[in-house]
Every structure is written in structure tokens, then in C-alpha cells.
Amino acid sequence: MKKVLAINSGSLSFKYKLFSFPDEKVIASGMADRVGMENAVFKIKLSNGREYIKNMPIHDQEEAVKLLIEDLKKFHVVEDLREITGIGHRIVNGGEIFKESVRVGDKELQEIFDLGELAPLHNIPEANGIKAFMNIVPNVPQVAVFDTSYHQTLDPIHYLYSIPYEYYEDYGIRKYGAHGISISYVAPRAAKMLKKNPNLVNLIVCHLGSGASVTAVKRGKSYDTSMGISPLTGVTMGTRSGDFDPSALQRLMHKTGMNIDEAIDVLNYKSGLLGISGVSSDMRDLIESKDKRAKLARKIFINRVVRYVGAYAAELGRIDAVVFTAGVGEHDPGIRAGIMSSLRYLGLEPDFKANRTDGEKFISKPKSRVKAIIVPTNEELMIAREVVRVVQ
């Protein structure tokens, strides 16, 4: 039996799942959180349901990886590291270099680091995660799985910006998209629920979390998507602004004296739900708040999603379903209800009773011409499948 580890690294954390193959069962999962801080946490959950938590300083990613390997052995999940046939890592942006998943050596690792400017919140922490695993388990194959791979089917009509063409040729300035690993799982699941051929289905996938995007899926492939050269653009997000006029950025810099890096940091880390509400970047906090700006932030979030769904409905011509996934999409009935209420003109008839609860299901009425569906995502499984494919 093969064992494959799927990793999703952040700047202060990494989440993991260990799968057995070919049955694709999760035999261990957990996370290292607040890495680099004194109050760090390491968690492991076993297939029997038991969970073990350590509260201790974890100084860097390598220490966190050592803790993971130690616990896998301690709890007899893995007796010998040779049982792990590969480790897969989610990488947000592969730029023009990486069209599909790759096995990572020193050259590929450096290229992922170099692409950091395209996804500053993601690529660098993810590359550091790969580096840590390469140092601790050097004999286990490391595989990079890219969100942008799914969007390789975009037409130039959709991925080019209306700027001098040589900037694309010389510097790769174009739309790359994100959340492709998630959509590559969600779209076929939705097609199965609809009892349609996954290569013929037309969907609008709303991946709504702290990072959020809307993607038009035409005949089973990415057709257009809201995120651009980086995950900053598109709909309003937790701390990211979404679409923002560059002239407004210029004015902001002139008025405040900020340089370009400081201004972009504001758009990445201090904007979105956090910037509008002044309360939190977390939808759960905004639901509980009675503050007018908190309520406004939720309304703006709904509006921006509806705006993109409407645009993609016009592009696709025919829609089979609007799909909700990721943290907010899967667990916030109020956001789903707000979006669906604005889409009745498409022939979507919401089932507000079904919408009150979560889980994989239809949340539109049976006779609704356009369906609404919740599909919980499973990025880790898609990463693990890619590891098996690449290593084989």
C-alpha cells in the first residue's frame, strides 16, 4: 500500500493529510500552527479519531516537519519512511514556467521562489515548506502541484490585459487565476450530482474563503476566472481588496506618501472585509457583529460575487449550476442566500430551507432551471492524486 502526504503551507502554518493508495483513505491529518512563535501548536489526528495536540515553541518549518515525522512514527502510522512514496505541495502560481505538476529538485525550487512576486502571500511560504521537507526527508520525492495548472485552458481573450502586448511577451504580464486544485475536484463532483458528462457541463464555481474567486467552467474546463496575475484581484476577500483602479492606488500613494510596496501591502493585508468593516477579516466575526460597517462588508462581498457570476453567465450562455465551495461557500448560509437571491433572473430558484445547513447537496428547488449546489472541496486529495501520477 502506498502512502502519500499532501501539504498546504502558509507563512505561519502548514496543514497536512496522509493518504493511503489506492483506496484514497486519510490515515492521518493535522497542522502545525503559529510556526515561528512561542505559543505554536502541533496537531495530529489518527484514523481512529484520536487527536493529539502539542503546545510548544516551533521555531521554523523544519522543526514542524521533524515533529510531523516523529509523530507519524510514534503513533505507528508509518514504520519506515520508505512507505511514503511522495509528498505533494500546493503552489498557488506556476507562472509561464509550470504548466502542470512537477517533481521538485533544486532548480524547480528556485523557480518557485522566483515566482513569489506573483503570489506574495503564498508562493514563498509554500517554497519554504518544500525546502524544509527536502532537508528533513531528502529521499522522499517532493511534487509541486499548481493552482494555475487548471487555468491553462484559458483563451488569450480571457487571460490578456489590454496593455502593450510586448509586456506579456517580455514579462509574462497576464491573468493566471488561482484555486485550480479546488475547482479540479469540485467541478467533476458537481457534474456527477447533476448526472451530466463532466466534459460537457457548464458551471460557475464560487470558491469563497479568506481568499475568494469565481470561475466559469465551460464544457468541463476553465473558461474565465476572477483572479489575475496574482490572487489580489477579483472579488472582495478577507484582507484583499479585489478589483481596484490603479489610478486610485496612485492617488493613495500621493496622499499618504506610501511607496508602491507599502501600498500593495495595504491592498493585500489590510483591505477587503477587514478594511471595510474595521472589525475582522473573518466572516464569522462579521455575522455576530452589530456594527454597520460589518454588515456593509458582507453586502459588498455578496455584490462582488454576484457581479462576476452575472458576467460569466453572459459569457457561457448556458449554465447548469452555480457551485459554492471553500470555508465561506460551504459554511455561511447568509452569504449563499444573498448571492442566490440576486440570481433568480438566471432561472435559479433558491431552496432557502435546504440552504440552512451545510454538506454536499442541492440548495435550489427541484424545478430550478439553473441549480445551486454546495460541494465541499478536497484539495489535499487532488494533490495526493497528482503525486501518484507524477511519481509513477
N, C-alpha and C positions, 0 to 999 in steps of 0.2 A: 504493500500500500504506500502510495506517495503522500508526502506531507508538504504543503506549500503555505508560506507565510505571506500575508498581504499587509502592507504598511501604508498608512496615511499620515505623513509627518507635517507638523506645524512648527512655528517658531519656538513654542514653549512645550510642545507635546508631541506624542505620536500615538495613534490608535492602531491596533493590530488584530488580525484574526488568523488562526492557523486552521487550514482545511486539510481534510484527508481526501485523496482522489483514488478511484474515480467516483466515489459516492457523494463528493462535494459537501461533506458534513463538517460543521465547525466543531473542532475538538478543544480549542482554547481561544479566548479573546480577552481584550482589556486595553489598557492605555497607561502611558506614563504622562503625567500632567505636571505643569509648573516646573519643567526641567530648567535647571539653572538657578532655582530658588531654594531657600532653606526649608520651605513648607511643601516640598514636592510630594507627589502621591504616585505610587505604582500599584496597578490593579491587574489581577488575573482571574478570569472566570473559567472554570472547567466544564466539560460536557455534562457532568453530573449535577451542575447547578451551583456547586460551591464556589464562593468568591473569596479571595484573599487580598487584603489591602495593606500596603506598607506606607507609612508616613515618615519620610526621612529626606535629608538633603540629597538631591540628584544634580550633580554639578554640570553635566553636559550630556549630549546624546549618547556618547559611548558608554557612560555609566548606566544609562537607561537600557541600552542594548544588552549589557552584561547582566543586568537584573532580569531581563526577559529570558535570556538563555539559561540562567541559573534556575529560574522558576520552572521552565519547561522540563528541565532535568529533575529538579527536586520533586515535582508532582508526577513524574513518570509519563508525561505527555510525549516526551522524546527521550529515548535512552541513548541514542547516538546521533550526533549532528548530521551524519550522512543520510539519515532518514528524511531530512529536509532537502528536497530536490531543487528548490529555488525560492527566492524572496522577491516579491513584486512591490514596486513603489509607485504610488500615484504622483505623476508630474503634471502640473497644470498646462504648461506651454512648451511645445516642442519646436515652435517657430517654423522656419522653412527647412530646418535640418532633419527633424524626425517626423516622418510620415506615419510610422507605426511603432509598436513596441520593440524595444531592443535590449539585448544583453549588454550590461554596462561594464566597461573597462575604464582605465584612467582617461582615455581620450573622450569617451562619451560623457563621463562625469564632468570633465572640464567644460564641455559644450553645454551641459545643463546649467552649470554655474554661470556661464557666459550669457545664457538666455534669461538670467534673473531680472533684467530690466523690463522684460515683457510681462512678468508676473511677480512684482517685488514682494508681495505678501506670501508667496507660495514657493516659487522655484528654488530660492536659496535654502530655506529650511528643508525642503524635500531633498535637495542635493546633499545637504549636511547629513540627513538621515541615511542616505545611501552610503556616504563616506564612512559613517560610524559602523554600519553593518559590514562593509568591506574590510574594515580594520579588525573587527571582533570575530567575524566568521569568514575569513578570506577564501575558503574553499567552496563556499556555497554560492551558486550563480545568483547575481543580482540583475533584476529586469526592471527597466523603466517603462511604465505604461502611461501614455499621454492622453489628457483630456482632449487635446486638439486633433488627435488622430481621427476621431469620429467626424470631424467637420472638414475632412479632406475632400468631400463631395460638393462643397460649396462652389458655385459658379463665380467667375470673376465679377459678374454683375452684382453679386451679393458681398464679395469679400474685398473689393477695391474701394478705396476712398476717392472722392472727387478732388484729388490734388495732382500735381505734376507726376506723370506716370513713372518717370525715372526714380522717384523716391521709393516706389515699390521695387523697381529693378535693382537699385543700388543698396537699399537698406531694409527691404522686406517690410515696409510700412503697409499693413493690410489688416483686415479682420481675421482673427484666428478662432475666436469662440472659446468656450470652456464647458465644463460639466459633461463632456462627451462620454466619459466612462459611465456615469449615471444614466444618461439617455440610452446608451447602448444596451443597458439592462431593462430600462423602463419601457421603451418602445415595443420590443417584442412581447413583453408581458401584457401590455395594453392590447396589442393585436390579438393575442390568444384569448383575452377576455371578450373581445369584440367578435371572436370567431372569424377573423379575417386573415388573409395571407399577409405575413409581416413585410413582404416585399411590395405590397400594393396599398398598404394603409397610409392614410394622411392624418397626422396628429399635430397638435400644438402642445408641447411639453413645457410645463411651468415648474422649473426646478427652483423652489423657493426656500431659501435658508438664510443664514447670515450673508452668504453670497447668493445672488439670485440671477436667473436668466430665463429667457423664453426662447424656445427653439421650434421652428417649423420643420416637421418631418414629412417629406413627400415621397410616396412610394417606398417607405421604409428607410430613407436616407436623409441626412441633414441637408436642408434646403436653404435655410437662413436662420440666423441666431442673433440675439441681442448684444452679447458681449463682443468687444472689438479686438484691437491689438493686445489689450490687457483685460483683466477681469474688472476694470474700473467702470466701463461704460454700460449702457443699457438701462435696466430698471433701477429704482431706488433700492439700496441694500442696507445691511446693518450699520456699517460705518462708511460705506462707499456712496458717492453722490449719484452714480448712474450718469446719464447723459447730461453734459454741461457745456455751455457755449465757451469756446476758447477765448473769445473777447471778454467774457465775464471774468475769466481767470486772469487775463491781462490787467483788467481794471482792479481786481482784488490785489494783485501784486503791487500795482502803482500806489494804491491807497494804504496798504499795510507795510510796504517795504519788504515783503517776503521775497525770497528768491524762488526760482522755479521748483527746486526740490522741496522746499518748505511748503509751497502752495500745493504741490501734488500730494504731499503727506496729509494735508488738510482734507483733500478730496478722498484719500484712501482710508484715513483713520479717524477723522473727526466729523464726517458728513453723514449722509443717509439718515436712517431712523434716529441715530444718536444726535446728529446735528440739528435736525428739525425739532425733535422732542425736548432735547436738553435733559432727558431723563435716563435713557438707556438705548443700547443698540439691540436689545433682546425683545422680541415681540411679546414674550410672556410678561415682561415688566410693563409694557405699554398697555396691555389688556387690563391690568389691575390698576393702572394709574387713572385718576380722575382729571388730570391736567389736560387743558385744551390742546396744547401742542402735542401731547402724546396721542390724543385722538386724531389730530391733524396728520401726524406722521403715518398712522395706519391708513388713513384715507388716501394720502398721496401714494403710498405703496400700492394700494389696490388700483388707483388710477393709472399708474405707470404700467402695471401688468396688463390691464385691460387695453391700453393703448397699443401695446405690442401684439396682443392676441388679435385685435382688430386688423392691424396691418398685415399680419401673417395670414389671417383668414382671406383677405383680399388677394394675396399672392398665391395661396394654394387653390383657391376657387372652390374646392370641396374639402370639408373637414369631417372626419369620422368621430373624433373625440378631442376634448381638452383634458389633459392629464396633469394631476397635481402630485408632486413628489418632493422629497427632502424635508428638513425639520419643520418649517412653517407650512409647506404644502401638505404634509402628512398629518400635522397635529393642530392646526389652527382653523377651526370651523368658521370663525368670523371672517377671516381673510378669504377663504374659499367661497363663502356665501356672498360676500361683497363682489367678488370677481364674477361669479355665475350670474348674479342679478343684473349685471351690466351686459350680459351676452345673450339675452333672450332673443335679440334680433337675428342671431345666427341660427335659431331653431333649438337652442339649448333650454330645456325645461328643468330647472333645479328640483331635486328632491331634498328639501331642507331637513326633513326628519332623518333621512339616511346620512345627511351631512353632519349631524350632531356628533357622530362617533367616528373613530379612525379605523384604519385597516384597509386592506386591498378590496375595493368594491366599487360599484357604480353609485354615484351621488346625483344622478339625473333620473327623471321618470322614464319608465319603460318605453313610452311612445316618443320620447325626445329625439328629434332628428339628429342633433349633434349630442353625443354622450359626454358626460363628465365622469372622470374616474380618478380614484386615489390608487396609486401604485407605490408602495414603499420601495425605495431604491436599495440596491445591494452592490455598491461599488467594489467592496472587497472581493466578492465572488467573481466579478468580471476581471479584476486584477489577477486573481489566482488562476483563472482560466487562461489568461494571456501568458502567464508564467509557464504553464504546462505547454502551451503551443510553442513558445519561443525556445524553451529548453529542449523540447523534443526535436 
